Amino acid sequence: MQPLASIVGDARIVALGEATHGTREFFQFKHRMVEFLASQRGFTIFSIEANMPEAYRLNDFVLNGNGDPKQLLKGMYFWTWNTEEVLDMILWMREFNRSGKGRIEFTGFDMQTPDVAMDTVKSFVALHDRSYGPTLDSTYADVAQSRKRGFSQRAGAASVEQKLSGHLLVLECRQAVEHLRHNRAQFLTDGVDAEDADWIIQNAGIVLQYAQLQSGEQSRDQSMAENVEWIADHNPGAKIVLWAHNGHVKYTNPPGFDPMGGYLHKKFGGQLVNFGFAFNEGSFRAIETGKGLREFTVGPLPEDSFDRALASAGIPLFVLDLRQVPKSGPVADWFVRAHKMRSIGAVYSEKDAGSPMFISEERWPHDYDAIVFVEKTTASRGIP
C-alpha cells in the first residue's frame, strides 16, 4: 500500500468510492486502505454512507467494545454494509483501538431516516428543556406522519397542498434546530457537556435535512456534505476517511446536480483526495426491481468504454493517479473525452443493463484524483 502515500500526500480527507454497492473486492480494498491510512498516515475518523446517528452507535463498540457489532451493523438499515467484508473492517478497528497502536472512530454522514435522530432529541429535551417538549413532540409527530404518507416532492408530482405541507414541515424542523442553538448556552450552564449539546443540535439538523429532502428544498448530497463538514469542524485537525458510492465522492456531474464530492471540494480544495473504483467484469449484489436482493454477473463493456480501456492494461488490480495524466498528446486527448463506465447503486435490472441508469458517461480527470481498478469481481457476502 506504500505507493498510495504519494497520492494521498498531506490530504485531510480521503474519499473512497465504488462502482457498485455490492462488490467484495471494492470493500476489501477499502478496508486495506483504512488500515493503511489509520496505522501509517494518521487518519483517526472513518465515516460511511449510512445514517449518521445509527452509524455513531457503532463507535461505542469500535472504541470501547460495547455492544454486538453484528446487531449494530444491522441497525444502520443498509443491506449494502451488512456484509462480512464491512464486519471484518469493524472488528479490525476494534482490535486496532484495543491494541493501543492507534485510534480510529466509526461515524456516518447520511440522513435519509430521521427516527433515531428524533428519539435522541426528544430524550434530551425531556431531561433538559421540558417546557419545549410539547412543541417538539408536535413537530416530530408531523415528521412521522409524513413518513407514513411516503410523501416526496422529488418526483415533481406533488400537489400544491403537498408542497405547502412539505415547506411548512421544513419550517417547523428549522425552528426546532434554532431553538436548541439559541438555548445551547443555558444547557451548558445546567451542566450539559458541550459535545453532548452539539450532538443534540446535529441530530435535530438530521431531522431538518430529512424534511428538506422530502420537500425538494435540499439534495441528499448537499446534506451529506454538510454532515461531513460538521464532523471535520468538531474534530479540528483530524484526518477523515469517507466511504460512499462513486456518484457521491466524484467532483462533477451533469448540470443541475452537485455530488457530495463537489461540495466538499469547494470547501476543502486540495485537502481532499478522492478515489473512484472501476471493474471490467464479474459479480456483485443488488436489489432486482420488484424481486429483492440477489447476485448478478456482468461481462465487459464495449471497447470504447473506460472500464474496458483499463482492462486492456492486463493488470488485475492497480491504482492510477489521474493527476499524472499527460497535459497534451493522444493520452491527454483520450482522457478529456467522456467515456462509459458502470455505475450501479443498490438497485439493478438486467433488462436495463445498457441504460444510463447503470452506465454513466465520465470524464475521469475532472471527477477523480485516482482510480482503483479491479479486473474481475465477486459479490459481497451478506451476513445471514
C-alpha positions in Angstrom: 0.0 0.0 0.0 3.0 2.3 0.3 2.7 3.9 -3.2 -0.7 5.3 -2.1 1.2 7.6 0.3 2.3 9.8 -2.6 -1.3 10.0 -4.0 -2.8 10.9 -0.6 0.0 13.3 0.3 -1.0 15.7 3.1 -4.7 15.4 2.4 -7.0 15.8 5.4 -9.9 13.9 3.8 -9.7 10.8 1.6 -12.9 9.8 -0.1 -13.2 6.2 -1.4 -15.9 5.4 -4.0 -17.3 2.2 -5.5 -18.8 1.4 -8.9 -21.4 -0.9 -7.2 -22.7 -1.2 -3.7 -22.2 -5.0 -3.7 -18.6 -5.8 -4.7 -16.4 -7.8 -2.3 -13.1 -6.7 -3.8 -14.0 -3.0 -3.5 -14.9 -3.4 0.1 -11.7 -5.4 0.9 -9.5 -2.9 -0.9 -11.2 0.0 1.1 -10.6 -2.0 4.3 -6.9 -2.3 3.5 -6.8 1.5 2.7 -8.4 2.3 6.0 -5.8 0.1 7.8 -3.0 1.9 5.9 -4.4 5.4 6.5 -5.1 4.8 10.2 -1.9 2.9 11.1 0.6 4.9 8.9 -0.9 8.2 7.8 -2.5 9.5 10.9 -6.2 9.1 10.0 -8.4 8.9 13.0 -12.0 9.1 11.8 -13.9 6.8 9.4 -17.2 7.9 8.0 -19.6 5.8 5.8 -22.6 6.5 3.6 -25.0 5.5 6.4 -27.5 7.3 8.6 -25.5 9.5 11.0 -26.9 8.7 14.5 -27.2 5.0 13.7 -23.6 4.8 12.5 -22.3 6.7 15.6 -23.8 3.9 17.7 -21.2 1.6 16.3 -18.5 3.9 17.6 -19.0 2.7 21.1 -18.1 -0.8 20.1 -15.1 0.3 18.0 -13.7 2.5 20.8 -14.8 0.6 23.9 -16.1 -2.9 22.9 -19.6 -2.2 23.9 -22.5 -3.9 22.1 -22.8 -6.6 19.4 -21.2 -5.4 16.2 -23.5 -7.6 14.1 -26.6 -6.1 15.6 -25.2 -2.6 15.4 -24.3 -3.1 11.7 -27.8 -4.4 11.0 -29.2 -1.4 12.9 -27.8 1.0 10.2 -30.6 -0.3 7.9 -28.3 -0.6 4.8 -28.1 -4.1 3.5 -25.2 -2.9 1.4 -23.0 -2.6 4.5 -24.4 -5.6 6.4 -21.7 -7.8 5.0 -18.7 -10.0 6.1 -16.3 -7.5 4.5 -17.6 -4.5 6.4 -17.8 -6.5 9.6 -14.2 -7.6 9.2 -13.2 -4.0 8.9 -15.1 -3.1 12.1 -13.5 -5.9 14.0 -10.1 -4.7 12.8 -10.9 -1.2 14.0 -11.9 -2.5 17.4 -8.6 -4.5 17.7 -6.6 -1.5 16.5 -8.1 0.7 19.2 -7.7 -2.1 21.8 -4.1 -2.7 21.0 -3.1 0.9 21.8 -1.3 1.2 18.4 -3.6 4.0 17.4 -7.2 5.2 17.4 -9.9 5.3 14.8 -13.6 6.3 15.2 -16.6 4.9 13.2 -19.1 7.5 12.1 -21.7 8.1 9.3 -22.9 11.1 7.3 -26.2 10.2 5.7 -29.6 11.5 6.7 -32.4 9.5 4.9 -34.1 8.2 8.0 -35.0 10.6 10.9 -36.3 8.1 13.5 -33.3 7.7 15.8 -32.4 11.4 15.5 -35.9 12.4 16.6 -35.8 10.0 19.6 -32.4 11.3 20.6 -33.6 14.9 20.5 -36.8 14.1 22.3 -35.0 12.3 25.1 -32.7 15.2 25.6 -35.5 17.8 25.7 -37.4 15.7 28.2 -34.4 16.0 30.6 -33.2 19.5 29.9 -35.9 21.6 28.2 -39.2 20.2 29.4 -41.3 23.3 28.6 -40.3 22.9 24.9 -41.4 19.3 24.9 -45.0 19.7 23.6 -43.8 21.9 20.7 -41.1 19.4 19.7 -43.5 16.5 20.0 -45.9 18.2 17.7 -43.2 18.9 15.1 -41.8 15.4 15.2 -45.3 13.9 15.1 -45.7 15.8 11.8 -42.4 14.3 10.5 -43.6 10.8 11.5 -46.9 11.3 9.7 -45.1 12.5 6.6 -43.0 9.3 6.6 -46.2 7.2 6.9 -47.7 9.0 3.9 -44.5 8.4 2.0 -44.8 12.0 0.6 -42.0 13.0 -1.6 -41.9 16.1 -3.8 -38.7 15.0 -5.5 -40.6 13.3 -8.4 -42.2 16.6 -9.2 -45.7 15.2 -8.9 -46.7 16.7 -5.6 -49.9 18.8 -5.4 -49.9 22.4 -4.2 -51.2 21.2 -0.8 -48.4 18.7 -0.5 -45.8 21.2 -1.5 -47.2 23.7 1.1 -47.2 20.9 3.7 -43.6 20.0 2.9 -42.3 23.5 3.2 -44.3 24.0 6.5 -42.6 20.9 7.8 -39.2 22.2 6.9 -40.1 25.5 8.7 -41.1 23.5 11.9 -37.9 21.4 11.8 -35.8 24.5 11.3 -37.4 26.2 14.3 -36.5 23.2 16.4 -32.8 23.5 15.4 -32.8 27.2 16.0 -34.4 26.8 19.4 -31.8 24.3 20.5 -29.0 26.5 19.2 -30.4 29.5 21.0 -30.6 27.6 24.3 -27.1 26.0 24.0 -25.5 28.3 26.5 -28.3 27.6 29.0 -27.8 23.8 28.5 -24.1 24.3 29.3 -24.9 26.3 32.4 -27.2 23.5 33.5 -24.3 21.1 33.3 -24.7 19.6 29.8 -21.3 18.8 28.2 -20.6 21.0 25.1 -20.0 17.9 23.0 -23.4 16.5 24.0 -25.2 19.7 23.3 -23.7 20.0 19.9 -24.6 16.4 19.1 -28.3 17.0 20.0 -28.3 20.1 17.8 -26.8 18.0 15.0 -29.5 15.3 15.4 -32.1 18.0 15.1 -30.3 19.1 12.0 -30.6 15.5 10.6 -34.4 15.7 11.0 -34.4 19.1 9.2 -32.3 17.6 6.4 -34.8 14.8 6.0 -37.6 17.3 5.7 -35.6 19.3 3.2 -35.0 16.2 1.1 -38.7 15.3 1.1 -39.8 18.8 0.2 -37.1 19.1 -2.5 -35.5 22.1 -0.8 -32.1 20.5 -0.4 -30.4 17.5 -2.0 -29.2 14.4 -0.2 -25.7 15.1 -1.4 -25.6 18.6 -0.1 -26.9 17.4 3.3 -24.3 14.6 3.4 -21.5 17.2 2.6 -22.8 19.4 5.4 -22.6 16.4 7.8 -19.0 15.6 6.7 -18.2 19.3 7.4 -19.8 19.0 10.8 -17.5 16.0 11.6 -14.5 17.9 10.4 -15.4 21.1 12.3 -16.0 19.2 15.5 -12.7 17.3 15.2 -10.2 20.1 14.4 -7.1 18.8 12.6 -8.4 15.2 12.4 -7.9 13.2 9.2 -11.0 11.6 7.8 -11.7 8.6 5.5 -15.0 8.7 3.7 -16.7 5.6 2.2 -19.5 6.0 -0.4 -20.6 5.3 -4.0 -18.6 6.8 -6.9 -21.6 9.0 -7.6 -21.2 10.7 -4.2 -17.5 11.1 -4.0 -16.9 12.5 -7.5 -16.4 16.2 -8.1 -18.7 17.0 -11.0 -21.9 15.8 -12.5 -24.4 16.9 -15.2 -25.7 20.4 -14.8 -28.4 20.7 -12.1 -26.9 18.3 -9.7 -23.8 18.6 -7.5 -22.4 15.4 -5.8 -21.2 15.4 -2.2 -17.6 15.4 -3.5 -18.3 18.6 -5.4 -19.5 20.4 -2.3 -16.5 19.1 -0.3 -14.1 20.1 -3.0 -15.3 23.7 -2.8 -14.8 23.6 1.0 -11.6 21.7 1.4 -9.8 22.1 -2.0 -6.5 20.3 -2.1 -7.1 18.9 1.4 -9.5 16.4 -0.3 -8.3 13.5 -2.4 -10.9 11.1 -3.9 -10.6 7.6 -5.4 -13.0 6.2 -7.9 -13.4 2.5 -8.3 -14.0 0.6 -11.6 -14.1 -3.0 -12.7 -14.1 -4.9 -16.0 -16.4 -7.9 -15.3 -17.7 -10.1 -12.6 -20.4 -10.4 -9.9 -22.0 -8.1 -7.4 -25.1 -7.9 -5.3 -28.0 -5.6 -5.8 -31.8 -5.4 -5.5 -33.6 -6.6 -8.6 -36.6 -4.3 -9.2 -39.7 -6.0 -7.7 -37.8 -9.2 -6.8 -35.4 -8.4 -3.9 -31.7 -8.8 -3.2 -29.7 -11.2 -5.4 -26.4 -11.7 -7.1 -25.7 -10.5 -10.7 -22.9 -11.3 -13.1 -21.9 -9.0 -16.0 -19.3 -9.2 -18.8 -17.0 -6.5 -20.2 -18.4 -3.2 -21.6 -17.7 -2.3 -25.2 -14.1 -1.4 -26.3 -14.7 2.3 -26.3 -15.6 2.3 -22.6 -13.4 3.5 -19.7 -13.6 0.1 -17.9 -12.5 -1.8 -21.0 -9.6 0.5 -21.6 -8.4 0.0 -18.1 -8.7 -3.8 -18.5 -6.6 -3.7 -21.7 -3.6 -2.9 -19.5 -3.7 -6.6 -18.5 -3.1 -5.8 -14.8 -5.7 -7.5 -12.5 -5.5 -4.8 -9.7 -4.0 -1.4 -9.9 -4.3 2.3 -8.9 -3.9 5.0 -11.4 -3.1 8.6 -10.3 -5.1 10.7 -12.7 -3.1 13.8 -11.7 -0.2 12.3 -13.6 -2.1 12.1 -16.9 -0.2 14.0 -19.7 -1.4 17.5 -20.4 -1.1 17.1 -24.2 -0.9 14.4 -26.8 -3.1 11.4 -27.6 -3.4 10.2 -24.0 -4.5 13.6 -22.8 -6.9 13.8 -25.7 -8.4 10.4 -24.8 -8.9 11.4 -21.2 -10.5 14.7 -22.0 -13.4 12.9 -23.7 -16.3 11.3 -21.8 -16.2 7.5 -21.7 -18.8 5.0 -20.5 -18.3 3.2 -17.2 -20.5 1.1 -14.9 -22.3 2.9 -12.1 -24.5 0.6 -10.1 -26.1 1.5 -6.8 -28.4 -0.6 -4.6 -30.8 -1.5 -7.4 -30.1 -3.3 -10.7 -32.1 -4.6 -13.7 -30.7 -6.9 -16.3 -33.2 -5.8 -18.9 -31.9 -2.2 -18.5 -28.3 -3.1 -18.1 -27.2 -0.9 -21.0 -29.2 2.2 -19.9 -27.9 5.4 -18.4 -29.3 4.2 -15.1 -26.3 1.8 -14.8 -23.8 3.1 -17.3 -22.6 6.7 -16.9 -20.6 9.0 -19.1 -17.5 10.1 -17.1 -14.5 12.4 -17.7 -12.3 10.9 -15.1 -9.6 13.5 -14.5 -12.4 16.0 -13.8 -14.2 13.8 -11.4 -11.5 11.9 -9.5 -7.9 12.2 -8.4 -7.2 8.5 -8.7 -8.8 5.2 -9.9 -8.7 1.8 -8.3 -9.3 -0.8 -11.0 -10.3 -4.5 -10.4 -10.3 -6.8 -13.4 -12.7 -9.4 -12.1 -15.0 -9.1 -9.1 -17.1 -11.3 -6.9 -20.2 -10.4 -4.9 -20.1 -9.1 -1.4 -21.1 -11.7 1.3 -24.1 -10.7 3.3 -24.4 -11.6 7.0 -27.3 -14.1 7.4 
